[in-house]
Every structure is written in structure tokens, then in C-alpha cells.
């Protein structure tokens, strides 16, 4: 149950949008530490607080504030927002597509009940709220190449269902209560210094590690499975840009963002140019069915038109950046 807050005090301590105090939930997942690093350079180290329920490494503690936050505990969240004078909430906590299918009750708790807490919290304390959505918010009935911003959404995973719910609830709270809700539908995100936690697009991260270690990648998707993908720098920049965009520029609150689309076969060929001894074998599993229901190419023209979204990394830049960053780590 949600406990009501009194507003006189909370709203009067808000900092301006130039130096907001930001709380990142699920901060130890694939995106949190990178986002914290980026926002801290703009807003100041102490103004960006990472949170999670798991214990962080020492270097995370050394880089800036980290606190325990359980998104299933509404009072815990209220206490954090009040005592840390939070203005923006970036809500990353979620079970991804593949892992969600293996534990549906937990996915419902984290992705849906957790979201309800965060939504109500942001409403009560007038926080600007970002919740990531995903290509997984679409399903087999959606047009897949390209997938427009506004179209049929009938996802077949609990992850997708929970993300459509987040999109709709956020947009409802925005219209009904004036909550400043913003959301981007991300493709598969590829990064070298953090790992994805159980998604369908994870192969596109794993192949780089395998290329520089065993030299052999076993891919769980068919060679011709085309999916939208994005390098993490583009992802985090799109997030910052939509959070900073003036309200007047946003004709909607949930945008597709895209950078590139490729198949395992195409990625393998591109990585092999840098690591010629790399081998690949295909052992398809249950993730294939999920991938087959997702967009192949994402239409992000509305983000480009409304607030000027532009990606920087295509497949070539992605492969070079990943390999160059990982070589020293594995040497
Ligand atoms: C997943 O594969 O579940 C995620 C996503 C595309 O949302 N990476």
C-alpha cells in the first residue's frame, strides 16, 4: 500500500532541472553505472545516486553515492526520495525477456508491482520519471520491418507485457496527474564493461568476449535472425537527451530509438574481420521464438523529428569500439 506524502516541504527543496538530484534504481544492471558516470560529469558526483538490492564492488562505491533501495518497499523509496532530495528517477530495475520467462511470478513482482511503486512515488513527490521500454514491447502481430512508433502491441513475453503496461500507465499518469513521464523503447544494448542480465539479444555482447577468449561462439539464435541493436553510448545519450528535452518538443511520451539492425551471421562476419580465427556454431533454444516475435528494423523517425535523436554507432563503429576496449582487458 502507498503512503501519502505532504507536499509543502518536498516540493520546496527541488533543485532546478540544471542540477537535478537523480536516483537510479536497478543501478547495478547493464545500464546503471554507465549512466551514473555520464550524469555525474554534468550534474556533479553527489547528485547522482546509484541504488540496488545487491552488494556493489568497491570501485562502484569509490565512484560516487550508492544506496540500498528495494523497489518493492514503498516506504523505503519514500524515505530515500525525502532524505536525498531526489528530483529525477531513472527506473532500471526489471527482469529481462529470457530470464522473465523462467520466473514469471518474480517478473510480475519486479516489473509490474515495482513499477506501480515507482509511478506512485514519482506522482507524490513530483519527480521526473524515466522508465525504459524495449523492442520487446512488440509482438508477432506488429509490423516488423519497420516497426513504427504507434502500432499493434501484443507482446508474448511477460517482460513485453510489463513494458507495455509501463508505457500505458506512464502516459496515463502524465495526462491524468501531470507526471513528467518519459520512456524510450531500446533495442538490444551492447556494452563492454557491463553485462546484460538475461535478455534475448545477449549473444551480441557474448560474441565479443568469446572472440577474445575461447575464439568460439555458440549462438542460440538462427544465423539470419535480424534484430535492432544499439551501442551503450548511444543508448545513454538518448536517455539524457529525452530527459533534458523541453516538454514542448515531446508530442508523445514513449519513443522508439534505433541505431542499427543486424543478424548473428552479419555480426559474426564483422567481428571475424578483426578476429580472423573466430568460429561460430548455432544451437538454437527458446530465445529464438522470442526473437521471431520482435521488430527486425525499428522506425525511430518520431524521435528524430521531435527532439533531434541521431545515433552515432553503426555496426562497424560498434565492432571496432568493442574489440579495442576488450583487447587490453583480456591481454
Ligand atoms: C532483452 O533481450 O530482453 C533486452 C531487450 C531488447 O529489451 N535486451
Boltz pocket constraint, residues with backbone or C-beta under 6 A from the ligand:
constraints:
  - pocket:
      binder: B
      contacts: [[A, 96], [A, 97], [A, 98], [A, 133], [A, 134], [A, 135], [A, 136], [A, 159], [A, 186], [A, 187], [A, 188], [A, 189], [A, 196], [A, 198], [A, 199], [A, 200], [A, 201], [A, 202]]
      max_distance: 6.0
